[in-house]
Amino acid sequence: MNVQVFRTKSEEETVEAGQRLARLLGPREVVLLIGDLGAGKTTFAKGVVHGLGAAAPEDVVSPTFTLIHEYGSEPKIYHIDLYRIQNEHEASALGLEELLDSEGIILVEWGERFPYLWPPERVEVHFQWLSEQEREIRVLAPQPTGDPRRRDTMSP
């Protein structure tokens, strides 16, 4: 397991951390965004989507009420929010199996609520507040698979 840790003090720094993760992602990835309300999950997703060239950060919004937003085309990026999903039946009704079979990149807020839905080879991004001004973002990624589209470090 590769681990990268970032400390951010602003929305801009959090977006930049997301852009750095975007450089690592292959065409079929599941990324769980794990943290409390307001910890920076959607802000980080803005960076990932922008880093993949699918949308400007200001065009990426939380899918809390729509549940799934779709960005870009090659690969498609699916930004999912499971905060309002109460049970396995509701989660299954979203059509996640089809998304998992696609060539898309799947960003999931609150995905830890239904861990059995996701493949074991996934990226987990954990958000934790260190102070009122600073958060820690811990990225846990599987070991490199030899896929040339996936780099093994988030260095610039």
Order of alpha helices (4+ residues) and beta strands (2+ residues): beta-alpha-beta-alpha-beta-beta-alpha-alpha-beta-beta-beta
